Amino acid sequence: MRKISAIIGAIMALGIAAMTFLTSGVDIKFFINILGLAIVIGGSMSAIFLSYSLTDIMRVASIVAGVFLRADKSFNKIGTELMQFSEKCSQQGVPANSGGVVHPFLNDCLVLINDGYDEERMRDMLEQRIMSTYDTEKYEMNIIRSMSKYPPAFGMIGTVVGLIALMASMGGESADMSQIGAYMAVALTTTLYGLMIANFMFAPISDNLEIGSKENLKMRQLIMETAILIKDGASLLVIQDTINSLIPPREAVNYIGGNAGAKSAA
């Protein structure tokens, strides 16, 4: 659902920006400042390239795109798929891979199960991988969060440049004092650009990724605990109760009860 909400948020942000420009009662031309936009975007990009490696920037670009393109799964959906997979394992044995179901992290768990690691060692290795992945996601989120500070700063730089030009134009006998308001409007648009880019894009996306990384952490922990129970040959009831103890109550899984009800109806 976060993908859908992100798309809705982006559309609303664009709509609010358009409504602001079109209903302000000011000629739209006063909101158009190509030089100011170049200062904000160009300055922000230069600061980003100075701060981070090209690999980090390309990775972050793909993550930002993923905010609007990824396929989200609820805890209930993950839990139900884990129950289905657990039932399959109890009937057919533990496979070498998950076949693309549930979550990619499940494949890491299955590799360790099939390699014959004991529960303690397996848990230690999986917890290390979980925290390593979480640290990586936090680092990427912090990159985007730090990017949000650059557009407003360069917006102020553009405004200062515009004010300097305004002051310079006021000197001399040929100065046209009636144009002060128009010059001031052009100068302030760069601050507007910077604030809108930071608060309509970078800051919300970083918050989205922070929530997503915490959800991914919980999902990987859920998968790890389920995989360990599968390795130990735990019953489906134990697995379901364990899953429900690790996910929000509103998303509780009732896989065994659902199957029982279906069988009774049949």
Secondary structure as UniProt FT lines:
FT   HELIX           2..22
FT   HELIX           28..31
FT   HELIX           34..51
FT   HELIX           54..69
FT   HELIX           75..92
FT   TURN            99..100
FT   HELIX           105..114
FT   TURN            115..116
FT   HELIX           119..147
FT   TURN            148..149
FT   HELIX           150..169
FT   TURN            173..174
FT   HELIX           177..179
FT   HELIX           180..197
FT   HELIX           198..202
FT   HELIX           203..232
FT   HELIX           236..246
FT   HELIX           249..251
FT   HELIX           255..265
//
